[in-house]
Amino acid sequence: MPNVLIRDLDPGVHSVLTARAQERGQSLQQYLSAELARIAARPTLSEFLSGRAQESEVAALTPESIVAAMHEGCAGR
């Protein structure tokens, strides 16, 4: 497994992260590993937009299509 080393971490940040790990009953390593996995699972904005652009069903957004979608959403309530 790869390792990550973070140098010069602010002591206050370390203290907060350690406390959060303890609240979950985890070691700091377990806590940070889970948090990094959560971050990696979320696409960045550019990744999201790139993926959406590749989908064939995605229509070009126009002011009219946005207003129509908003009206459809309101009508469903």
PyMOL commands that place a pseudoatom at each C-alpha (Angstrom):
pseudoatom trace, name=CA, resn=MET, resi=1, chain=A, elem=C, hetatm=0, pos=[0.000, 0.000, 0.000]
pseudoatom trace, name=CA, resn=PRO, resi=2, chain=A, elem=C, hetatm=0, pos=[1.237, 3.514, -0.742]
pseudoatom trace, name=CA, resn=ASN, resi=3, chain=A, elem=C, hetatm=0, pos=[2.018, 5.874, 2.107]
pseudoatom trace, name=CA, resn=VAL, resi=4, chain=A, elem=C, hetatm=0, pos=[1.516, 9.605, 2.520]
pseudoatom trace, name=CA, resn=LEU, resi=5, chain=A, elem=C, hetatm=0, pos=[3.701, 11.792, 4.710]
pseudoatom trace, name=CA, resn=ILE, resi=6, chain=A, elem=C, hetatm=0, pos=[2.582, 15.281, 5.623]
pseudoatom trace, name=CA, resn=ARG, resi=7, chain=A, elem=C, hetatm=0, pos=[5.288, 17.555, 6.948]
pseudoatom trace, name=CA, resn=ASP, resi=8, chain=A, elem=C, hetatm=0, pos=[4.917, 20.778, 8.900]
pseudoatom trace, name=CA, resn=LEU, resi=9, chain=A, elem=C, hetatm=0, pos=[1.292, 20.180, 9.878]
pseudoatom trace, name=CA, resn=ASP, resi=10, chain=A, elem=C, hetatm=0, pos=[-0.013, 22.893, 12.164]
pseudoatom trace, name=CA, resn=PRO, resi=11, chain=A, elem=C, hetatm=0, pos=[-0.279, 21.480, 15.707]
pseudoatom trace, name=CA, resn=GLY, resi=12, chain=A, elem=C, hetatm=0, pos=[-3.813, 22.835, 16.019]
pseudoatom trace, name=CA, resn=VAL, resi=13, chain=A, elem=C, hetatm=0, pos=[-4.900, 20.975, 12.895]
pseudoatom trace, name=CA, resn=HIS, resi=14, chain=A, elem=C, hetatm=0, pos=[-3.294, 17.792, 14.225]
pseudoatom trace, name=CA, resn=SER, resi=15, chain=A, elem=C, hetatm=0, pos=[-5.107, 18.226, 17.531]
pseudoatom trace, name=CA, resn=VAL, resi=16, chain=A, elem=C, hetatm=0, pos=[-8.504, 18.669, 15.843]
pseudoatom trace, name=CA, resn=LEU, resi=17, chain=A, elem=C, hetatm=0, pos=[-7.987, 15.657, 13.580]
pseudoatom trace, name=CA, resn=THR, resi=18, chain=A, elem=C, hetatm=0, pos=[-6.857, 13.503, 16.501]
pseudoatom trace, name=CA, resn=ALA, resi=19, chain=A, elem=C, hetatm=0, pos=[-9.927, 14.510, 18.512]
pseudoatom trace, name=CA, resn=ARG, resi=20, chain=A, elem=C, hetatm=0, pos=[-12.225, 13.695, 15.577]
pseudoatom trace, name=CA, resn=ALA, resi=21, chain=A, elem=C, hetatm=0, pos=[-10.603, 10.293, 15.185]
pseudoatom trace, name=CA, resn=GLN, resi=22, chain=A, elem=C, hetatm=0, pos=[-11.056, 9.593, 18.889]
pseudoatom trace, name=CA, resn=GLU, resi=23, chain=A, elem=C, hetatm=0, pos=[-14.730, 10.607, 18.695]
pseudoatom trace, name=CA, resn=ARG, resi=24, chain=A, elem=C, hetatm=0, pos=[-15.199, 7.884, 16.067]
pseudoatom trace, name=CA, resn=GLY, resi=25, chain=A, elem=C, hetatm=0, pos=[-13.180, 5.340, 18.012]
pseudoatom trace, name=CA, resn=GLN, resi=26, chain=A, elem=C, hetatm=0, pos=[-10.540, 5.278, 15.275]
pseudoatom trace, name=CA, resn=SER, resi=27, chain=A, elem=C, hetatm=0, pos=[-6.840, 5.789, 15.114]
pseudoatom trace, name=CA, resn=LEU, resi=28, chain=A, elem=C, hetatm=0, pos=[-5.682, 8.945, 13.378]
pseudoatom trace, name=CA, resn=GLN, resi=29, chain=A, elem=C, hetatm=0, pos=[-4.482, 6.789, 10.480]
pseudoatom trace, name=CA, resn=GLN, resi=30, chain=A, elem=C, hetatm=0, pos=[-7.889, 5.092, 10.127]
pseudoatom trace, name=CA, resn=TYR, resi=31, chain=A, elem=C, hetatm=0, pos=[-9.704, 8.407, 10.312]
pseudoatom trace, name=CA, resn=LEU, resi=32, chain=A, elem=C, hetatm=0, pos=[-7.487, 10.125, 7.739]
pseudoatom trace, name=CA, resn=SER, resi=33, chain=A, elem=C, hetatm=0, pos=[-7.593, 7.134, 5.401]
pseudoatom trace, name=CA, resn=ALA, resi=34, chain=A, elem=C, hetatm=0, pos=[-11.409, 7.188, 5.447]
pseudoatom trace, name=CA, resn=GLU, resi=35, chain=A, elem=C, hetatm=0, pos=[-11.513, 10.962, 4.935]
pseudoatom trace, name=CA, resn=LEU, resi=36, chain=A, elem=C, hetatm=0, pos=[-9.075, 10.798, 2.012]
pseudoatom trace, name=CA, resn=ALA, resi=37, chain=A, elem=C, hetatm=0, pos=[-11.130, 7.993, 0.430]
pseudoatom trace, name=CA, resn=ARG, resi=38, chain=A, elem=C, hetatm=0, pos=[-14.259, 10.161, 0.808]
pseudoatom trace, name=CA, resn=ILE, resi=39, chain=A, elem=C, hetatm=0, pos=[-12.513, 13.108, -0.843]
pseudoatom trace, name=CA, resn=ALA, resi=40, chain=A, elem=C, hetatm=0, pos=[-11.194, 10.952, -3.693]
pseudoatom trace, name=CA, resn=ALA, resi=41, chain=A, elem=C, hetatm=0, pos=[-14.669, 9.505, -4.335]
pseudoatom trace, name=CA, resn=ARG, resi=42, chain=A, elem=C, hetatm=0, pos=[-16.093, 12.948, -5.114]
pseudoatom trace, name=CA, resn=PRO, resi=43, chain=A, elem=C, hetatm=0, pos=[-15.245, 14.205, -8.580]
pseudoatom trace, name=CA, resn=THR, resi=44, chain=A, elem=C, hetatm=0, pos=[-13.744, 17.642, -8.960]
pseudoatom trace, name=CA, resn=LEU, resi=45, chain=A, elem=C, hetatm=0, pos=[-15.819, 20.224, -10.814]
pseudoatom trace, name=CA, resn=SER, resi=46, chain=A, elem=C, hetatm=0, pos=[-13.764, 19.765, -13.969]
pseudoatom trace, name=CA, resn=GLU, resi=47, chain=A, elem=C, hetatm=0, pos=[-14.076, 15.949, -13.739]
pseudoatom trace, name=CA, resn=PHE, resi=48, chain=A, elem=C, hetatm=0, pos=[-17.828, 16.259, -13.272]
pseudoatom trace, name=CA, resn=LEU, resi=49, chain=A, elem=C, hetatm=0, pos=[-18.243, 18.655, -16.174]
pseudoatom trace, name=CA, resn=SER, resi=50, chain=A, elem=C, hetatm=0, pos=[-15.992, 16.559, -18.403]
pseudoatom trace, name=CA, resn=GLY, resi=51, chain=A, elem=C, hetatm=0, pos=[-18.082, 13.470, -17.664]
pseudoatom trace, name=CA, resn=ARG, resi=52, chain=A, elem=C, hetatm=0, pos=[-21.329, 15.319, -18.320]
pseudoatom trace, name=CA, resn=ALA, resi=53, chain=A, elem=C, hetatm=0, pos=[-20.039, 16.669, -21.630]
pseudoatom trace, name=CA, resn=GLN, resi=54, chain=A, elem=C, hetatm=0, pos=[-19.330, 13.113, -22.772]
pseudoatom trace, name=CA, resn=GLU, resi=55, chain=A, elem=C, hetatm=0, pos=[-22.867, 11.909, -22.089]
pseudoatom trace, name=CA, resn=SER, resi=56, chain=A, elem=C, hetatm=0, pos=[-24.895, 11.875, -25.284]
pseudoatom trace, name=CA, resn=GLU, resi=57, chain=A, elem=C, hetatm=0, pos=[-28.155, 12.675, -23.516]
pseudoatom trace, name=CA, resn=VAL, resi=58, chain=A, elem=C, hetatm=0, pos=[-26.956, 15.955, -22.054]
pseudoatom trace, name=CA, resn=ALA, resi=59, chain=A, elem=C, hetatm=0, pos=[-28.671, 18.838, -23.779]
pseudoatom trace, name=CA, resn=ALA, resi=60, chain=A, elem=C, hetatm=0, pos=[-27.110, 22.238, -24.060]
pseudoatom trace, name=CA, resn=LEU, resi=61, chain=A, elem=C, hetatm=0, pos=[-28.191, 24.461, -21.209]
pseudoatom trace, name=CA, resn=THR, resi=62, chain=A, elem=C, hetatm=0, pos=[-30.067, 27.517, -22.309]
pseudoatom trace, name=CA, resn=PRO, resi=63, chain=A, elem=C, hetatm=0, pos=[-31.959, 30.007, -20.190]
pseudoatom trace, name=CA, resn=GLU, resi=64, chain=A, elem=C, hetatm=0, pos=[-35.177, 28.613, -21.633]
pseudoatom trace, name=CA, resn=SER, resi=65, chain=A, elem=C, hetatm=0, pos=[-34.326, 24.998, -20.759]
pseudoatom trace, name=CA, resn=ILE, resi=66, chain=A, elem=C, hetatm=0, pos=[-33.396, 26.007, -17.210]
pseudoatom trace, name=CA, resn=VAL, resi=67, chain=A, elem=C, hetatm=0, pos=[-36.678, 27.881, -16.704]
pseudoatom trace, name=CA, resn=ALA, resi=68, chain=A, elem=C, hetatm=0, pos=[-38.625, 24.957, -18.176]
pseudoatom trace, name=CA, resn=ALA, resi=69, chain=A, elem=C, hetatm=0, pos=[-36.884, 22.523, -15.826]
pseudoatom trace, name=CA, resn=MET, resi=70, chain=A, elem=C, hetatm=0, pos=[-37.655, 24.754, -12.870]
pseudoatom trace, name=CA, resn=HIS, resi=71, chain=A, elem=C, hetatm=0, pos=[-41.315, 24.880, -13.845]
pseudoatom trace, name=CA, resn=GLU, resi=72, chain=A, elem=C, hetatm=0, pos=[-41.430, 21.104, -14.220]
pseudoatom trace, name=CA, resn=GLY, resi=73, chain=A, elem=C, hetatm=0, pos=[-39.934, 20.710, -10.769]
pseudoatom trace, name=CA, resn=CYS, resi=74, chain=A, elem=C, hetatm=0, pos=[-42.468, 23.074, -9.229]
pseudoatom trace, name=CA, resn=ALA, resi=75, chain=A, elem=C, hetatm=0, pos=[-45.387, 21.377, -11.001]
pseudoatom trace, name=CA, resn=GLY, resi=76, chain=A, elem=C, hetatm=0, pos=[-44.457, 18.044, -9.427]
pseudoatom trace, name=CA, resn=ARG, resi=77, chain=A, elem=C, hetatm=0, pos=[-45.076, 19.319, -5.893]
for i in range(1, 77): cmd.bond("trace and resi %d" % i, "trace and resi %d" % (i + 1))
show_as sticks, trace
zoom trace
